[in-house]
Structures are given as structure tokens and as C-alpha cells.
Amino acid sequence: MGKILPGTIRILYSACYHRFTDLYIEFTDLSFGICFIKNKFVQRTAGNHIKQNDMFITLKIIQFISLFLLMLVTGVFWGTWFSLSRSIEKFTAESFLAIGRVIIKNLAIPMRIIMPLTILLMLTGILYYPQKETPAFYVDIASFILIIISLLITVLIEVPIDNRIKRWTIASLPSNWEALRNKWQFYHTIRTFTSIGSFLLLMFVALFY
């Protein structure tokens, strides 16, 4: 019995030792796996943060370029409204034709480039906006809608009247030329303030979001 007991103890000790070694190896493997997963998570989180930061910078660049171009568009509308169209009924027919032709000639080509480019960049900013459920996103959409209204007024109402004015002479003035002039002035006032509203809303989004 005395000889069996030490042998039994050695067997139990060996079994416990090997089991402890296996557990230690398993624990080491588990710890390594946890560290590996943690490192991957940290790397992915850091990568997502860098990606979001890059998207934010790109969005701000698009917004500020759009804001600059929209400022030019709004400035054209505001300048002609503030300095000319508010008193347009006081001009004689000769003055109206002379001034109108000069303005139409000066603005026709630049506005054909600036306004579509402004709208394209504003649309790009909306599509690129990362958080499409935030109030700022809907403010951005409202800004876009207002400048689209200005565009529609320009294309559907103002430009056709401009094209008629370019062909007028003092001798060929139609009998309703004052009505057409007043119609142009009325809708020009509307597009002036829709473009101002668009500019203010886009500026709010670009500066505060």
C-alpha cells in the first residue's frame, strides 16, 4: 500500500501538470485571439474615423465652392434688382432698350456657365452628405430647391423676354412693351429673393454643420 500511494500521487501530479499546461496554452491562445481581434477593431475604428474625416473635408470643400458660386449668382440678381429694376418704370423706352441690351449681352454667357455649375456642385454636396436624416441635410435641400426656382424663373420667363428685348427697336416696340417690362421686373424680384434665401441657407449649413 505504501508503494502504491507514491505512484498514484505521481500519476495524479503528472495528469494535473499536463492538464494545467494544456489550460495555459489554451488561455494563451485565447488571449492572443482577443488581442488580435482588439487590434483589428482598433485599426478598423481608426480607419473609419480617418475616412469620415476625409469625407467631412471633401464635403466642406464642395460646400464652400458652391457657396462662392452661389454668391456670384445672387450678386448678379441682387445688383440688377437693387440698382435697376426697382426703378425700371422711370426709364424712357430709349434708356430701357439701351441698358437692357448691355446687361443682357454682359450676363448671357457668364450666367450660362456659373448658374449650372453652381447647381451641379450643390447637388453633389447633397448626394455626398453623410448624415441624411439630420436637420442640416433638409436645410441643404431647401437651399437647392430655392436656387432651382430661380433657375426655372430665369429659363421659362426672363430669358424669353430678354430674347424679345434684344430684337426691339424704338420703331418696332410692341404696344404691350411696358407690360412685358413689368412682368420681367416682377419675376426678377422673386428670383432675386429666392437666390438670397438659397445663399443664406447654404451658408448656414456650411458654417455651422
JOQUITA-V638122 format. One line per field, one symbol per residue. phi: phi as a letter, one per 30 degrees, with the letter a starting at -180 (. if undefined). psi: psi as a letter, one per 40 degrees, with the letter a starting at -180 (. if undefined). burial: b if it has 9 or more other C-alpha atoms within 8 Angstrom, else e. A space follows every 10 residues. Layout:
phi: ???
psi: ???
burial: ???
This chain:
phi: .ddddddddd dddddddddd dddddddddd dddddddddd dddddddddd dddddddddd dddddddddd dddddddddd ddcbddcddd ddeddddddd ddddddcede ddcddddddd dddddddddd cdcceddddd dddddddddd ddddddbdde deddddcdbe dceddcdddd dddedddddd dddddddddd dddedddcb
psi: dddddddddd dddddddddd dddddddddd dddddddddd dddddddddd dddddddddd dddddddddd dddddddddd ddecddfdee iidddddddd ddddddeddd dddddddddd dddddddehd geeidddddd dddddddddd dddddddddd ddddddeiid dehidfdddd dddddddddd dddddddddd ddddddde.
burial: eeeeeeeeee eeeeeeeeee eeeeeeeeee eeeeeeeeee eeeeeeeeee eeeebeeebb ebbbbbbebb bbbbeebbbb beebbeebee beeeebbeeb beebeeeeee beebbebbbe bbbbbbeebe eeeeeebbbb bbbbbbbbbb bbbbbebbbb bbeebeebee eeeeeeeeeb ebebbebbbb bbebbbbbbb bbbbbbeee
